[in-house]
Amino acid sequence: MESSTISLKPIREIIQPIAEQIPKSLRGLEYLNKVGEVVESLSDEERLQLTDLLNGFLKYMIKKEASDIDLGAQGCNGKIWYRIYGNKSPLKTPIELSYIETDILLSNVLSSSQREILMEKNSIDFSYSIAIKDDLNQRFRANMYLDLEHLALNMRKIDLQIRPFKTLGVHPEIAKALSLKYYKYGLTLITGITGSGKSSTLDTIIDANNRTVDSHIVIIASPVELIHKPIRSVVRHREVGRDVPSFKDGAIQSLRQDPDIIVIGELRDPETITTTLEITDSGHKTFGTLHTSSAMESIERILGEVTTEEQNRVRMRLADVLTCVISQKLIPSLDGKRVLAKEVLLVTPSVRAAIRNNNINEIYQMLSEGSEHGMITLEQDLKRLFDERQISRENAINNANNKKRLLQLFDDAE
């Protein structure tokens, strides 16, 4: 990627005097702690200069419509990397950043308490924002971590524009399942690999409820991404690590806050999963995300996260509370961008019975034959996108979970 607006020369000029305060003999955590100490001792003007340097990279990211930026440590090899429409490549500049330059630049982003967490856990999630207009901030989801004892950073741009609900393209039955107006309780899972647009889909669903129902929505996230302004609902945003210790604690505390909808950003551990099932079973409408690529895998992941002794109890509770699963992928489109492909499961009595009886393998057939309920397999949706000339046959096949089934769909159409 060519650079026409970014110069790395100012970084060298600003950081060089700071770097000279750090003994070259230091290594590992001792070195990183010293970097933090030196950064903490800088004047407000010096820290602001460092902040402006990083913000310049982020403004360039916005200009290029990139979704992510990576920099720091060995993995970036002195370059600044951007992901644009799914492809990640380095910015081409004559100057490469040294480890100490990026360590100082990135350490400056953190507060002293965040730096302590990073040193303890070797990774930290946080949110970051920059002003792009007088009344508008661009927010980013950030993760800073260690790569061979140096600081590395990924930031993902949070889409400020909430997509209209109709752009999800779901069946009316699915739309009802996602709305508090029609379904007062039950668990909906939004699933997909990292970068598949789960957060955007979840924000669209939250926004639709916020606009149509008088309610109280509690969002527990790590970190908080898009901030929803109250419209017809009270909307609380609680960031793990800043407003609440954990997803589990946030979920339990939310029960004392008179919620109608509880959004749990990620079901990442057995405690959060079982707590989510319990609060849903208590009569709340709950949404959560999982890093899984299909509806069946999502159900199996939940069951696989708990001990063998707990599986039967969790299976019964999941069968009782699960309402809907939307699994999605972003597929490279023919216009050089990306388009959403999804698998949608509505939990009918037959699906509940399959979960209770541990016959998860039967659910795919129910998905493929459940169009009257708004259900669709990923393969059926990929075939639709191909028929509409939005994606290539090759990309459809490469992104299918069940390639054999997709090839059968292609053959049946010929």
GIWOQUI-V675936 format. One record per helix or strand of 3 or more residues. SS is the DSSP state (~ for helix, > for strand). FROM is the first residue (numbers start at 1). LEN is the number of residues. If there is no record, write none. Layout:
[[SS	FROM	LEN] [SS	FROM	LEN]]
This chain:
[[~	9	11] [~	28	14] [~	44	20] [>	68	4] [~	73	4] [>	81	4] [>	87	4] [~	99	9] [~	112	10] [>	123	11] [>	136	12] [>	150	8] [~	165	4] [~	172	7] [>	186	6] [~	198	15] [>	215	7] [>	233	8] [~	247	8] [>	261	4] [~	270	12] [>	285	6] [~	295	10] [~	308	14] [>	322	11] [>	338	9] [~	349	8] [~	360	9] [~	371	3] [~	378	10] [~	393	7] [~	403	11]]
